[in-house]
Amino acid sequence: MAKNKRKNVGLRGRGGATLRKRYGRIMSSLHTYHKCPSCANPSVKRESVGLWECRKCGHKFAGGAYTPSTKVGQASRRIRIEN
């Protein structure tokens, strides 16, 4: 019998085009610098899942898994400001 010689390459080599595009968008947004809510400098990087830190001022805050702000968080901030 022949052995299966398929390499394990993760999502990049498998799945449909839609999954690969989604993966690419998530990874590109994950590895870019984001704007700091404290000092407004584009130097926020992800420390771990949901934890973000500004490299300039050292401000640490919780956010989304792949982006520092989520749509639910933005909506809750809007509601809190209006009240």
C-alpha positions in Angstrom: 0.0 0.0 0.0 1.2 3.5 -0.8 1.6 6.0 2.0 -0.3 9.2 2.2 2.3 11.9 1.4 0.1 14.9 1.9 1.8 17.6 4.1 0.0 19.2 7.0 0.1 22.9 5.9 -2.8 24.2 8.0 -5.6 26.3 6.5 -3.5 27.9 3.8 -3.4 24.8 1.7 -6.9 23.5 2.4 -10.4 24.7 2.4 -12.2 26.8 -0.2 -11.3 30.2 -1.5 -13.7 31.9 1.0 -11.9 30.4 4.0 -8.5 31.2 2.7 -9.6 34.9 2.0 -11.1 35.1 5.5 -7.9 33.7 7.1 -5.8 36.2 5.1 -7.9 39.2 6.2 -7.7 38.1 9.9 -4.0 37.5 9.8 -3.2 40.8 8.1 -5.3 42.8 10.6 -3.8 40.9 13.5 -0.2 41.7 12.6 -0.7 45.4 11.8 -0.3 48.3 14.3 -3.5 49.7 15.6 -4.4 53.1 17.1 -4.0 53.4 20.9 -7.1 54.6 22.8 -5.0 56.4 25.3 -2.3 58.3 23.3 -3.7 57.9 19.7 -0.4 56.6 18.4 -0.5 53.7 16.0 1.6 51.4 18.1 -0.8 48.9 19.6 0.2 45.2 19.2 -1.5 42.1 20.5 0.1 40.5 23.6 -2.2 37.4 23.7 -5.8 36.6 22.8 -7.9 39.6 23.8 -5.0 41.5 25.5 -3.5 44.5 23.7 -0.6 46.8 24.7 0.6 50.2 23.4 4.4 50.0 22.7 4.7 53.7 23.3 2.8 54.6 26.4 2.5 51.0 27.9 -1.3 51.2 28.1 -2.8 47.7 28.4 -6.4 46.9 27.7 -8.8 44.1 26.7 -10.2 43.9 23.2 -11.2 41.4 20.6 -9.2 38.3 19.7 -8.0 39.7 16.4 -8.7 43.4 16.6 -8.4 45.8 19.6 -12.1 46.9 19.3 -15.1 44.8 18.4 -18.5 45.9 17.1 -20.2 44.8 20.4 -17.7 46.9 22.4 -18.3 49.9 20.2 -22.0 49.6 20.6 -21.7 49.3 24.4 -19.5 52.4 24.5 -22.2 54.3 22.5 -24.9 53.2 24.8 -22.9 54.1 27.9 -22.1 57.6 26.5 -25.7 58.4 25.6 -27.0 57.5 29.2 
